[in-house]
Amino acid sequence: MLRYSNHFLAKLEDLISETDYILRYEKGNFKPGYCILNERKIIIVNKYYPVDGKINCLLEIIKIININPKDLSEKNRKLYYEQTQTEVKV
């Protein structure tokens, strides 16, 4: 079961920090709440989103971008597999 908390958000941010992508929170009116600049490896999430909105964005992004699980630490690899095997239900 998914827990929408700042602690879980920090775990997702840590997972993304181990990839080649840079995560930034900035204002913007992106239709899905985020923007991925693949050429520059930058992920931008709307900073005005509540915690649950940011978590949903990051979960969606994790499933979209190419992440090599071998590059992740043990704890983040486990989190990655848990999140890519489950569907987000709102």
C-alpha distances in whole Angstrom, upper triangle without the diagonal:
4,7,10,12,16,15,12,14,17,15,15,19,20,18,21,23,24,25,28,27,27,25,26,26,28,29,30,29,28,27,23,23,24,26,27,30,30,34,33,30,29,25,26,23,25,25,25,21,19,16,14,16,17,13,13,17,16,13,16,19,17,17,21,23,24,23,24,22,25,26,22,22,21,18,17,18,15,13,15,14,10,10,13,12,10,11,10,10,12
4,6,9,12,12,9,11,14,12,12,15,17,16,18,21,22,22,25,24,24,21,23,22,25,26,26,26,24,24,20,19,20,23,24,27,27,31,30,27,25,22,22,20,21,21,21,18,15,13,10,13,13,10,10,14,13,11,14,16,15,16,19,21,22,21,23,21,24,24,21,21,20,17,16,17,15,12,13,14,10,9,13,13,10,10,8,9,10
4,6,9,9,7,9,12,11,12,15,16,16,18,20,22,23,26,24,24,21,22,21,24,25,26,26,24,24,21,20,21,24,24,28,28,32,31,27,26,22,22,19,20,20,20,16,14,11,9,12,12,9,11,14,14,12,15,18,17,18,21,22,24,23,25,23,26,25,22,22,21,17,16,18,16,13,15,16,13,12,16,16,13,14,11,12,12
4,7,8,7,8,11,11,11,14,16,16,17,19,21,22,25,23,22,19,19,18,20,21,22,22,22,21,18,17,18,21,22,26,27,30,29,26,24,20,20,16,17,16,16,13,10,7,5,9,9,7,9,12,12,12,14,16,16,18,20,22,24,23,25,24,27,26,23,23,22,19,18,20,18,15,16,18,15,14,17,18,15,15,12,12,11
4,5,5,6,9,10,11,12,14,16,17,18,21,22,25,23,21,18,19,17,20,21,23,23,23,23,20,18,19,22,23,26,28,31,29,26,24,20,20,17,17,16,16,13,10,7,7,11,10,9,12,14,13,14,17,18,18,20,22,23,25,24,26,24,27,26,22,22,22,18,17,20,19,15,17,20,17,15,19,20,18,18,15,16,15
4,6,5,6,9,10,10,12,14,15,16,19,20,23,21,19,16,16,14,18,19,21,23,22,23,21,18,18,21,22,25,26,29,27,24,22,19,18,15,16,14,14,13,10,7,9,12,10,9,13,14,13,14,17,18,17,20,22,22,25,23,25,24,26,24,21,21,21,18,17,20,19,16,18,20,18,17,20,22,20,20,17,19,18
4,5,5,6,9,10,11,13,15,15,17,19,22,21,19,17,18,17,20,22,24,26,25,26,23,20,20,23,23,26,27,30,28,24,22,20,20,17,19,17,18,16,14,10,12,14,12,11,14,16,14,14,18,18,17,20,22,22,24,22,24,22,24,22,19,18,18,14,14,17,16,13,16,18,16,15,19,21,19,20,18,19,19
4,5,5,6,9,10,11,13,14,16,18,21,19,18,16,17,16,20,22,23,24,23,24,20,18,18,21,21,24,25,28,26,23,21,18,18,16,18,17,18,15,13,9,10,12,11,8,11,13,11,11,15,15,14,17,19,19,21,19,21,19,22,20,17,17,17,13,12,15,14,10,13,15,13,12,15,17,16,16,14,16,16
4,5,5,6,9,10,11,12,15,16,19,16,15,12,13,13,16,18,20,21,20,21,18,15,15,18,18,21,22,25,23,20,18,15,15,12,14,13,14,12,11,7,8,10,8,6,10,10,8,10,13,13,13,16,18,18,20,18,20,19,22,20,17,17,18,15,13,16,16,12,13,16,15,13,16,18,17,17,15,17,16
4,5,5,6,9,10,10,13,15,17,16,14,12,13,13,17,19,21,23,22,23,21,18,17,19,19,22,22,25,23,20,18,15,16,14,16,14,16,15,14,10,12,14,11,9,13,13,11,12,16,15,14,17,19,19,20,18,20,19,21,19,15,15,16,13,12,15,15,12,14,17,16,14,17,20,19,20,18,20,20
4,5,5,6,9,10,11,13,17,15,15,13,15,16,19,22,24,25,23,25,21,19,18,20,20,22,22,25,23,20,18,16,17,16,18,17,19,17,16,13,13,15,12,10,13,14,11,11,15,14,12,15,18,17,18,16,17,15,18,16,13,12,13,10,8,11,11,8,10,13,13,12,15,17,17,18,17,19,20
4,5,5,6,9,10,11,14,13,13,11,13,14,17,20,21,22,20,21,18,16,15,17,16,19,19,22,20,17,15,13,14,13,16,15,18,16,15,12,12,13,10,8,10,10,7,8,11,10,9,12,14,14,15,13,15,14,17,15,12,13,14,11,8,11,12,8,9,12,12,10,12,15,15,16,14,17,18
4,5,5,6,9,10,13,11,10,8,10,11,15,18,19,21,19,21,18,16,14,16,15,17,18,20,18,15,13,11,12,11,14,14,16,15,15,12,13,14,10,9,12,11,8,10,13,11,10,14,15,14,16,14,16,15,18,15,13,13,15,13,10,13,15,11,12,15,15,13,15,18,18,19,17,20,20
4,5,5,7,9,12,11,11,10,13,14,18,21,23,25,23,25,22,20,18,19,17,19,19,21,19,16,15,14,15,15,18,17,20,19,18,15,17,17,14,12,15,15,11,13,15,14,12,15,17,15,16,13,15,14,15,13,10,10,12,10,8,11,13,10,11,15,15,14,16,19,19,21,19,23,23
4,5,6,7,11,10,11,11,14,16,19,22,24,25,23,24,21,19,17,18,16,18,17,20,18,15,14,13,15,15,19,19,21,20,20,17,17,17,14,12,14,14,10,11,13,12,9,12,14,12,13,10,11,10,12,10,7,8,11,9,5,8,10,8,8,11,12,11,13,16,17,18,17,21,22
4,5,5,8,7,8,7,11,13,17,20,21,22,20,21,18,17,14,15,13,14,14,16,15,11,11,9,12,13,16,17,20,18,19,16,17,17,13,12,14,12,9,10,12,9,8,11,12,10,11,9,11,11,14,11,9,11,14,13,9,11,13,11,10,13,15,13,13,17,18,19,18,21,22
4,5,7,7,7,7,11,13,17,20,22,24,22,24,21,19,17,17,15,16,15,17,15,11,11,11,13,14,18,17,21,20,21,18,19,19,15,15,17,15,12,14,16,13,11,15,16,13,13,11,13,13,14,11,10,11,14,13,10,13,15,13,13,16,18,16,17,20,21,22,21,25,25
4,7,8,9,11,14,17,20,24,25,27,25,26,24,22,19,19,16,17,16,18,16,12,13,13,16,17,21,21,24,23,24,21,22,22,18,17,19,18,14,15,17,14,12,15,16,13,12,9,10,10,11,7,6,8,11,11,8,10,13,12,11,15,17,16,16,19,21,23,22,26,27
4,5,8,10,14,17,20,23,24,25,23,24,22,21,17,17,14,14,13,14,13,9,11,11,15,16,20,21,24,23,24,22,22,21,18,17,18,16,13,14,15,12,10,13,13,10,9,7,8,9,10,7,8,11,14,14,11,11,15,14,12,15,17,16,15,19,20,22,22,25,27
4,7,10,13,17,19,22,23,25,22,24,22,21,17,16,13,12,10,11,10,7,9,10,14,16,20,21,25,24,25,23,24,23,20,19,20,18,15,17,17,13,12,15,14,10,10,9,10,12,13,10,11,14,17,18,14,15,18,17,15,18,20,19,18,22,23,24,24,28,29
4,6,10,13,15,19,19,21,18,20,18,17,14,12,9,9,9,10,8,5,5,7,10,13,16,17,21,20,22,20,21,20,16,17,18,15,12,14,15,11,11,14,12,9,10,10,12,14,16,13,13,16,19,19,15,16,19,17,15,18,20,18,18,21,22,23,22,25,26
4,7,10,13,16,17,19,17,20,18,16,13,12,10,10,10,12,9,6,5,6,8,11,14,15,18,18,20,19,20,19,15,16,18,15,12,15,16,12,13,16,15,12,13,13,15,17,18,15,15,17,20,20,16,18,21,19,17,21,22,20,20,24,24,24,23,26,26
4,7,10,13,14,17,15,18,16,13,10,10,9,11,12,14,11,9,6,5,6,8,11,11,15,15,16,15,17,15,12,13,14,12,10,13,14,11,12,15,14,12,15,14,17,18,20,17,16,18,21,19,16,18,20,18,16,20,21,18,19,22,22,22,21,23,23
4,6,10,12,14,14,17,15,12,10,10,10,11,14,15,13,11,7,6,5,6,9,8,12,13,15,15,17,15,11,14,15,12,11,15,16,13,15,18,17,15,18,18,21,22,24,21,20,21,24,22,19,22,24,21,20,23,24,21,22,25,25,24,22,25,24
4,7,9,12,12,15,14,11,9,10,12,14,16,18,16,14,11,8,6,5,6,5,9,9,12,12,14,12,9,12,14,11,11,15,16,14,16,19,18,17,20,20,23,24,27,24,22,24,26,24,21,24,25,22,21,25,24,21,23,26,25,24,21,23,22
4,6,10,10,14,14,10,9,10,13,14,17,19,16,16,12,10,6,6,5,5,8,10,13,14,16,14,12,15,16,13,14,18,18,16,19,21,20,19,23,23,26,27,30,27,26,27,30,28,25,27,29,25,24,28,28,24,25,29,28,26,24,25,24
4,7,9,12,13,10,10,11,14,15,19,21,19,18,15,13,9,8,5,6,7,9,13,15,17,14,13,16,17,14,16,19,19,18,21,23,22,22,25,26,29,30,33,30,29,31,33,31,28,30,31,28,27,30,30,26,27,30,29,27,24,25,23
4,6,9,11,8,8,9,13,14,18,19,18,18,15,13,9,8,6,8,9,10,14,16,17,14,13,17,17,14,16,19,18,17,20,22,20,21,24,25,29,30,33,31,30,32,34,32,29,31,32,28,27,30,30,26,27,30,28,26,23,25,23
4,6,9,7,8,10,13,15,19,21,20,20,17,14,11,10,7,10,10,11,14,17,17,14,14,17,16,14,16,19,17,17,20,22,20,21,25,26,30,31,34,32,31,33,35,33,30,31,32,29,28,30,30,26,26,29,28,25,22,23,21
4,6,5,6,6,10,12,16,18,18,17,14,12,9,8,7,11,12,11,15,17,17,13,13,16,14,11,14,16,14,14,17,18,16,17,21,23,27,28,31,29,28,31,33,31,27,29,30,27,25,27,27,23,23,26,25,22,20,21,19
4,6,7,9,12,15,17,20,20,19,17,14,12,11,10,14,13,12,15,17,16,13,14,16,14,11,15,16,14,14,18,18,16,18,22,24,27,29,32,31,30,32,34,32,28,29,30,27,25,27,27,23,23,25,23,21,18,19,17
4,6,8,11,14,16,19,19,18,16,13,11,9,9,13,13,11,14,15,14,10,11,13,10,8,11,12,10,11,14,14,13,15,19,21,24,25,29,28,26,29,30,28,25,26,26,23,21,23,23,19,19,21,20,17,15,16,14
4,7,10,14,16,19,19,17,14,11,9,6,6,9,9,8,11,12,12,8,8,11,9,7,10,12,11,11,14,15,14,16,20,21,24,25,29,27,26,28,29,27,24,25,26,22,21,24,23,19,20,22,21,18,15,17,15
4,7,10,13,16,15,13,11,7,5,4,6,9,11,10,13,14,14,10,9,11,10,7,9,11,10,9,12,14,12,13,17,18,22,23,26,24,23,25,27,25,22,23,24,21,19,22,22,18,19,22,21,19,16,18,17
4,7,9,12,12,11,8,6,5,7,9,12,14,13,17,17,17,14,12,14,13,10,11,13,11,9,13,14,12,12,15,17,21,23,25,23,23,26,28,26,23,24,26,23,20,23,24,20,20,23,22,21,19,21,20
4,6,9,9,7,6,5,6,9,12,15,17,16,19,19,19,16,14,15,15,11,11,13,11,8,11,12,10,9,12,14,17,20,22,20,20,23,26,25,21,22,24,21,19,21,22,19,18,22,22,21,19,22,22
4,6,6,6,5,6,8,11,14,17,20,19,22,22,23,20,17,19,18,15,14,17,15,12,14,15,12,11,13,15,18,21,23,21,21,24,27,27,23,23,26,24,21,24,25,22,21,25,25,24,23,26,26
4,5,5,7,8,11,14,17,20,23,22,25,24,24,22,19,20,19,16,15,17,15,12,13,14,11,8,10,13,15,18,20,18,19,23,26,25,22,22,25,23,20,22,24,21,20,23,24,23,23,26,27
4,6,8,11,13,17,20,22,25,25,28,27,28,25,22,23,23,19,19,20,19,15,17,18,14,12,13,15,17,21,22,20,21,25,28,28,24,24,27,26,23,25,27,25,23,27,28,27,27,30,30
4,6,9,11,15,18,20,23,23,26,25,26,24,21,22,22,19,18,20,19,15,16,18,16,13,14,15,18,21,22,19,20,23,27,27,23,24,27,25,22,25,27,25,24,27,28,28,27,30,30
4,7,10,13,17,18,22,21,24,23,24,21,18,19,20,16,14,17,16,12,13,15,13,10,11,12,14,17,19,16,17,20,23,23,19,20,23,21,19,21,23,21,20,24,25,25,24,27,28
4,6,10,13,15,18,18,21,20,21,19,16,17,18,14,13,16,15,11,13,15,13,11,13,14,17,19,21,18,18,21,24,23,19,21,23,21,19,22,24,21,20,24,25,24,23,26,26
4,7,10,12,15,15,17,17,17,15,12,13,14,10,9,12,12,8,11,13,11,10,13,13,17,19,21,18,18,20,23,22,18,20,22,19,17,20,21,18,18,22,22,21,20,22,22
4,7,9,12,12,15,15,16,13,11,13,14,10,10,14,13,10,13,16,14,13,16,17,20,22,24,22,21,23,26,24,21,23,24,21,20,23,23,20,20,24,23,22,20,22,22
4,6,9,8,11,11,12,10,7,10,11,7,8,12,11,10,13,15,14,14,18,18,22,23,25,23,22,24,26,24,20,22,24,20,19,22,22,19,19,23,22,20,18,20,18
4,5,6,9,11,12,9,8,11,12,9,11,14,14,13,16,18,17,18,21,22,25,26,29,27,25,27,29,27,24,26,27,23,22,25,25,21,22,25,24,22,19,20,18
4,6,8,10,12,10,8,12,13,11,12,16,16,15,18,20,20,20,23,23,27,27,30,27,26,27,29,26,24,26,27,23,23,26,25,22,24,27,25,24,21,22,20
4,6,9,11,9,9,13,14,12,14,17,18,18,20,22,22,23,26,26,30,30,33,31,29,30,31,29,26,29,29,25,25,28,27,24,26,28,26,24,21,21,19
4,7,8,5,6,9,10,10,12,14,15,15,18,20,20,21,24,24,28,28,31,29,27,28,29,27,24,26,26,23,23,25,24,21,22,25,23,21,17,18,15
4,6,5,6,9,10,11,12,14,16,17,18,21,21,22,26,25,29,28,31,30,27,28,29,25,23,26,26,22,22,25,23,20,22,24,22,20,16,17,14
4,5,5,6,9,10,11,12,14,15,16,19,20,21,24,23,26,25,28,27,24,24,25,22,20,23,22,18,19,22,20,17,20,22,19,18,15,16,14
4,5,5,6,9,10,10,12,14,15,17,19,20,23,23,26,25,28,27,24,25,25,22,20,22,21,17,18,20,18,15,18,19,17,15,11,12,10
4,5,5,6,9,10,11,12,14,16,17,18,22,22,25,25,28,27,24,26,26,23,21,23,23,19,19,21,19,16,18,20,17,15,12,12,10
4,5,5,6,9,10,10,12,14,15,16,19,19,22,22,25,24,21,23,24,21,18,20,21,17,17,19,18,15,17,19,17,16,13,14,13
4,5,5,6,9,10,10,13,14,15,18,18,21,20,23,22,19,20,21,18,15,18,17,13,14,16,14,11,14,16,14,13,10,12,11
4,6,5,6,9,10,11,13,15,18,18,21,20,24,23,21,22,23,20,17,19,18,15,14,16,14,11,13,15,12,11,7,9,9
4,5,5,6,9,10,11,12,16,16,20,20,23,22,20,22,23,21,18,19,19,16,15,17,16,13,13,16,15,13,10,12,12
4,5,5,6,9,10,10,13,13,16,16,20,18,16,18,19,17,14,15,16,13,11,14,14,10,12,15,14,13,11,14,14
4,5,5,7,9,11,13,13,16,15,19,18,16,18,18,16,13,14,14,11,9,12,11,7,8,11,10,9,8,11,12
4,6,5,6,9,12,13,16,17,20,20,18,20,21,19,16,16,17,14,12,14,13,9,9,12,11,9,8,11,12
4,5,5,6,10,10,14,15,18,17,16,19,20,19,15,16,17,14,12,14,14,11,10,14,14,13,12,15,16
4,6,6,8,8,11,11,15,14,13,15,17,15,12,12,13,11,8,10,11,8,8,11,12,12,12,16,17
4,6,8,9,12,12,16,16,15,18,18,17,14,13,14,12,9,10,11,8,6,9,10,10,11,14,16
4,7,9,12,14,17,17,16,20,21,20,17,16,18,16,12,14,15,12,10,13,14,13,13,17,18
4,6,10,12,15,14,14,18,19,19,15,15,17,15,12,14,16,13,11,15,16,16,16,20,21
4,7,9,12,11,12,16,18,18,15,14,16,15,12,13,16,14,12,15,17,18,19,22,24
4,6,9,8,9,12,14,15,11,10,13,12,9,11,14,12,11,14,16,18,19,22,24
4,5,6,7,11,13,14,11,9,13,13,10,11,15,14,12,15,18,20,21,25,27
4,5,5,8,9,11,8,6,9,10,8,8,12,12,11,13,16,19,20,24,26
4,5,8,9,12,10,8,11,13,11,12,15,16,15,17,20,22,24,28,30
4,7,9,12,10,8,12,13,11,13,16,17,16,18,21,23,24,28,30
4,7,8,6,5,9,10,9,11,14,14,14,17,19,21,22,26,28
4,6,5,6,9,10,10,12,14,15,16,18,20,23,23,27,29
4,6,5,6,9,10,11,12,14,15,17,19,22,23,26,28
4,5,5,6,9,10,11,12,14,16,17,20,20,24,25
4,5,5,6,9,10,10,12,14,16,18,18,22,24
4,5,5,6,9,10,11,12,15,17,18,22,24
4,5,5,6,9,10,11,13,16,17,20,23
4,6,5,6,9,10,11,14,14,17,20
4,5,5,6,9,10,13,14,17,20
4,6,5,6,9,12,14,17,20
4,6,5,7,10,12,15,17
4,5,5,8,9,12,15
4,6,8,10,13,16
4,7,10,13,16
4,7,9,13
4,6,10
4,7
4
